């Protein structure tokens, strides 16, 4: 789950001096570990240091010279994914699996009893992940969509509800069970899957996931918690929103994270390590 957006004025202050254009690859093209189709089921598994672009808002800029794109699964069609593939990119499908979003085309398919408190984003509410009888078929349909559009992998968001005030008495075991279910749904469809945040459960889940996606581990002093993924030769795709790159890139390179600075709205702008 992305943390709440800062005021525009503060965000501009934090990003002052960052002038990289969306198409600037900077250090991305150098010292990049190759991505391999090395998952146990033959699906893709990116290796540590693989450069990436993460864009969830605005018109998609396909000019960034990186081997991996992470884009919204609902907002982009099969042709967009195919075009990225033609350019030699692997493509990750962003979908929310732990929160309901009122702006999605399947929003009415979620019964009221599985909708919890708001998660800090307008139009979004936590899901009761204990209700797998309800959620599994809904998530299966979403991952069918990702597969049918040709995505190589899935980034399931809001995977740490048990650490938040969801309105439900979720436990760590509930989260482990649900996260593994999501991973299985992706793997059954031939796609890789990433663990989003949920740092405390990485040791228990690293074998179930093919890569990690992390937000703000440098700001909160948590980046070393991602080591199990790197030690397993799996990429950790990492972003910061509030720290300038000089505050985290050296450590990121040492830890072999795939790090960059992004704006909270996750538009095309980026400054990579």
N, C-alpha and C positions, 0 to 999 in steps of 0.2 A: 504494500500500500504506500502510495506517495504521501509525503507529509503535507499539511496545509500550506497553501500558497502565501508567500510574503506579500506585503504591499508593493506596488509597482516601484515606488520611490526607493524603498530599501533594496529591492532586487537590483535596480539599476546601479545603486551605490556599490553593492557587492560585486557586480560584474564590471565595474568601471575598469577600463584598461584592457579588457578582453576584446580583441578585435578580429578574432578568427572568423572567416566567412564560412558558410555552410559547406562549401566545396573544398575547403582547405584540408588536406589530409594530414598535414604536419608530420608527426613521427609515426603515423599509423601504418604507412606502407613499409616502414623499416622495422626490423626486429619483431616481425609478426609470426607467431607460431602457426603452422598449417592447420587447417581444420580437416578432420578426417571422418570418413564413414566407418567409425570404429566401434559403434555401440554394439552390445551383445546381440541385438535383434537386427543388426545391419543398418540401423538408423544413424544419422549424423551425430557426432560428438565433438564439439569444438575444444581445442586445446588451449592451455593457459597462454595469455598474451594476444589472443586473436582480437583484432581491431573490429569495432562495430559502430553502427549508427542506430540511435533509438529516436524515432519520431512518431508521436501520437497525435499531433495537431498540425493544422496548416496544410497547404499543398505539398505533397510529397516531393522532396528534392532527391533525385536518384543519382546525383553527381558526386556524392561523397565517395572517395576512393578507399573503401573498406570492403572486406569480404563478407560481412554479416550486416543485415538490416533487421531491425525489430520494429514492426508496424502493427497497427490496429487490425485485427482480423475481420471485424465487421465493416470497416470503412474502405477496405480495398478488395478489388475483384481478382479473379483468376488471371486476367491479362496483366495486371500490375505485378503479381508474383512471377509470372512467366517472364516478363521483361527484366526483372531483377536477376532471374536465373540466367537469362541470355547474356547479362553483363558479368556473369561469373559469381553472383552472390548467393549465399544461403539466406533464407528468409524465415524469421520467427514471427509467429502469430500471437499477438497480445490479446488475451481475453481475461475477464475477471471471473474467477471461480469461487471466490469467497465472499463476494458482495453483489447485491442486486443493483442494477442501474436502470432507472426509469426511462432512459432514452434509447434502450436497445429494442430491436424488433420483437424479441421474445419476452419482453418484460411482463406481459399479461399471463405468461405461462407459469409464473412463480406464485404459489398460493400465499395468502397473507400470513399464515402461521409460521412460515420460514423466514419472514422478514423481520430483522431486528432494528437496533438503533442505527442512526446515521454514522458513517465512518469518517466524517469530516469533509466530504466532497458533496457538492450539491447534487441531489437526485440519486444518491447512493446509500444503501443500507446493508449492514452485515447480514449474512445468511446463517441459518442454523445448520451448521455442517454435520450435525448428528443425524439429520434427516436424509440419509443417503438414498432411501427409497424414493424420495422426491427429487433430490438433486442429481443423482447419477444419470438418469435418462436425459435431463436437461443439459448437463455438462457434456454428455456423449454427443448430443446434437451439435453443440458448439464446436466440439473437436472434430466432428464429421465435416463441419463447414471448413475448418482449417485444412483438413486433409483434402477435401474436394477442390479447394482453391490452389492446392499444390504447395502449401507451406512445408518447410523442413522440420520445424520445431514449434513448440508452444511456450509462451511465457504466461503462466497462470498467476493472476494478481490476487492480493488479499489472502495470502496463505498463512497468516499468523493471527487469525481472529482470537484465538485463545489468550493472547497477550493483551487484548483490548476489551473495552467495555461494549460488548456486542448486544447486550440484552438477554443473552443466553449463558447458562453456566458451563461454558466450554472448558474442557480439560486438555492437557498436553496430549493425552492418549487419543482424544477426539481428533485433535489436529493431525497427529501422526497417521491415524487411520484414513482421514480424508485426503491428506496430501499424497499418500501412497495410492489411493484410489485414482486421483487425478493423473498421477504418473502412469499408472497402468492403462488408463483410457488413452493417453497419448501414445504409449508404446504399442498398444494393440492396433493402432492406426498407422504404425510405421513412422511416427514422428519422435524426435527428441523432445525433452521437456526440462525446463529450468526450475530450480527452487528459488522463489522470490522472497528475499529477506529471511525471516524465520531463523535467525542465526543460532538461537539456543538449541535447535533440533538438527543442525547440520550433521553432527556426528552420527545421528541415527538415520538420517535420510540421504546421506551422500551417495550411498550405493543405489538408491532408487531414482536418482536424477542425473542428468547428463551434463549439466552446467548450473551455475548460480547467477542470479541477477540481484544486485545489491544497491541500495540507496543510502548514501550518507554514512557509510561505515567509518570514513576518516573523521568526519565531524564529531562522531560519537565514540571514537577510539575503539572501534570494533573490527577493523579490517583483518586482523590476524585470525579472527574467528572463522574466516573463509578458507584457511589453510587446508582443511581436509579435501576440498575440491581440487585445489592446485596439486596437492600430494597425490591425488588420484588421476592426475593429468587431465583435468576438466577445467574449462574456462570459468572465470568469475567476471561477468560483465558488470561494471561498477560505475556509478555516477555520483557526483557531488553537485549540490545546488548553491551552496552558500560560501564555500571555501575557494579561494583562488587556486589555480593549479600548482603554484609554487608551494602551497601548503600540504599537498598530498601526492604529487606525482612521483617524487623520489621514493617514497615508501611504497607506492603502488608498483613501481618498476621492480623494487626489491622483492615484493610479494608475488610478482608476476600476474597482477590483476590487469584487466582490460578497462582502463579508467578514462573518464572524461568529465568535463564540466558541462552541465546543461542548465537551461532555464526550467523553472517548475512546470511551465506549460508544455514542455517537451516538443517544441517546434523543431525546425531544421537546424537551428544554431547549435554549435558545439565547439568546445576547445579540448582537444585530446592531449593526453600525456605523451 
